[in-house]
C-alpha cells in the first residue's frame, strides 16, 4: 500500500471519528427534546449500495447506535 493511500485512510478514520462524535452530540440533543423523532438507521441502510458489505454495515450502524445510546445515558442532566 502506498503512503498516499495510507494517509487517505488515516484522514478518513479521523473524519469518521469526528462524524461519530457529532452524531452522539446530536443524539443527546434529540433525547432532550422528546418531540423529535429518532434517526432512521433502517432508511440509511436501505439506501446504501456501495462496496461495503450490507451485513457488515448493519453491524457498524448497530455499534454506532449503541455508542450514541451510551452517550445519551452518560450525559449530564
Buried (B, 14 or more C-beta within 10 A) or exposed (E): EEEEEEEEEEEEEEEEEEEBEEBBEBBBEBBEEEEEEEBEEEEEBEEEEEEEEEEEBBEEBEEBBEBBEEBBEEBEE
